[in-house]
Amino acid sequence: MKIAICFFSGTGNTAYAAAQLSDHFTSLGHSVELCTMEQGDPVQASDADLLMLGGPIYAGNVPEAFIRWVLRKIPSAKPGARAALFSTSAGLLNANGIRSLAVKAVKKGYTVVGSFTFVMPRNFYFGSYAPMEPELIRDILKKTTREIGEAAALLCGEPQPEEISAKGILALDLTAELMSVMARFMGKQYSADENCIRCRKCEKNCPTGNIKLLQSKVQFGLSCMLCTRCIHGCPTHAIRYGKKLYPQYRINEITKWNLE
Ligand SMILES: Cc1cc2nc3c(=O)[nH]c(=O)nc-3n(C[C@H](O)[C@H](O)[C@H](O)COP(=O)(O)O)c2cc1C
């Protein structure tokens, strides 16, 4: 089977789920194309027998930018093509993005055969949210890694079509829209402190091109999607939000932990 996994990942959690899915599919003899929103066109998605769409949950839905990309860039289904959706989030409450993505997939002619919500460690600590303790992170990652394997096995078996309802999706997508507007303004609260070494990593990695290194400072514009990649990816931990320094979240380091 030809499988296209198209996703957005701000800080690596969704990328981790996509890579795990890809490894499972490949080990079962299927061919996989991985494509991120930032890469642009999902070149082989039009040829896919199974399309997977995945993203992180922001305020209950996947980011509005990802929804827009799916609507614009994901080609219509070839005859018989199926789709499965996945999201990653810090909890299961209010994580409805897969329902929104399912409706988009159906509109494009796909038969939906799977919807998966993978709980991953939290990457967002603004407000009252605290970083998770290492033991909890380990437990979550172990459980979710197993669930991703089960999801891949299910999709390679004989998954049944799901009944998809568009009820409530407009309100859900309006929430994503509202979140994206709030993010633009909230993003103005980022700043780089004196530890900045002007390496331009944040500028290069920002998914919306919102960060510019100027002569005198790092400028944060008005197209932030609040993914927090700049904070967590900064090599000198120099990026603050509202003048406050938040602990960095590094999934690539966590996955090197012993998960046994
Ligand atoms: C702006 C923002 C909003 C978030 N909102 C939620 C939420 O409503 N519910 C939740 O469970 N997790 C929420 N999270 C946590 C992320 O969904 C979670 O950490 C996700 O796995 C991050 O994926 P990524 O690393 O691929 O970007 C939020 C994260 C961000 C950055």
The ligand as an SDF file (V2000), in Angstrom:
LIG
                    3D

 31 33  0  0  0  0  0  0  0  0999 V2000
   -0.7400   27.1410   21.5930 C   0  0  0  0  0  0  0  0  0  0  0  0
   -0.9260   25.7700   22.1680 C   0  0  0  0  0  0  0  0  0  0  0  0
   -2.1640   25.3470   22.6170 C   0  0  0  0  0  0  0  0  0  0  0  0
   -2.3440   24.0620   23.1480 C   0  0  0  0  0  0  0  0  0  0  0  0
   -3.5980   23.6550   23.5210 N   0  0  0  0  0  0  0  0  0  0  0  0
   -3.7840   22.4010   23.9670 C   0  0  0  0  0  0  0  0  0  0  0  0
   -5.1060   21.9390   24.2920 C   0  0  0  0  0  0  0  0  0  0  0  0
   -6.1080   22.6430   24.1520 O   0  0  0  0  0  0  0  0  0  0  0  0
   -5.2300   20.6790   24.7790 N   0  0  0  0  0  0  0  0  0  0  0  0
   -4.1560   19.8530   24.9360 C   0  0  0  0  0  0  0  0  0  0  0  0
   -4.3300   18.7190   25.3780 O   0  0  0  0  0  0  0  0  0  0  0  0
   -2.8970   20.2450   24.6010 N   0  0  0  0  0  0  0  0  0  0  0  0
   -2.6900   21.5000   24.1240 C   0  0  0  0  0  0  0  0  0  0  0  0
   -1.4220   21.9100   23.7710 N   0  0  0  0  0  0  0  0  0  0  0  0
   -0.2970   20.9560   23.8800 C   0  0  0  0  0  0  0  0  0  0  0  0
    0.0480   20.3330   22.5220 C   0  0  0  0  0  0  0  0  0  0  0  0
   -1.1230   19.9570   21.8360 O   0  0  0  0  0  0  0  0  0  0  0  0
    0.9120   19.0900   22.6540 C   0  0  0  0  0  0  0  0  0  0  0  0
    2.0180   19.2930   23.4600 O   0  0  0  0  0  0  0  0  0  0  0  0
    1.3060   18.6160   21.2590 C   0  0  0  0  0  0  0  0  0  0  0  0
    1.7040   17.2710   21.3470 O   0  0  0  0  0  0  0  0  0  0  0  0
    2.4170   19.4310   20.6160 C   0  0  0  0  0  0  0  0  0  0  0  0
    2.7180   18.8720   19.3750 O   0  0  0  0  0  0  0  0  0  0  0  0
    3.9410   19.3220   18.4680 P   0  0  0  0  0  0  0  0  0  0  0  0
    5.1860   19.0890   19.2790 O   0  0  0  0  0  0  0  0  0  0  0  0
    3.8690   18.4260   17.2730 O   0  0  0  0  0  0  0  0  0  0  0  0
    3.7340   20.7510   18.1290 O   0  0  0  0  0  0  0  0  0  0  0  0
   -1.2390   23.1800   23.2520 C   0  0  0  0  0  0  0  0  0  0  0  0
    0.0230   23.6090   22.7910 C   0  0  0  0  0  0  0  0  0  0  0  0
    0.1930   24.8760   22.2500 C   0  0  0  0  0  0  0  0  0  0  0  0
    1.5420   25.2930   21.7460 C   0  0  0  0  0  0  0  0  0  0  0  0
  1  2  1  0
  2  3  1  0
  2 30  2  0
  3  4  2  0
  4  5  1  0
  4 28  1  0
  5  6  2  0
  6  7  1  0
  6 13  1  0
  7  8  2  0
  7  9  1  0
  9 10  1  0
 10 11  2  0
 10 12  1  0
 12 13  2  0
 13 14  1  0
 14 15  1  0
 14 28  1  0
 15 16  1  0
 16 17  1  0
 16 18  1  0
 18 19  1  0
 18 20  1  0
 20 21  1  0
 20 22  1  0
 22 23  1  0
 23 24  1  0
 24 25  2  0
 24 26  1  0
 24 27  1  0
 28 29  2  0
 29 30  1  0
 30 31  1  0
M  END
$$$$
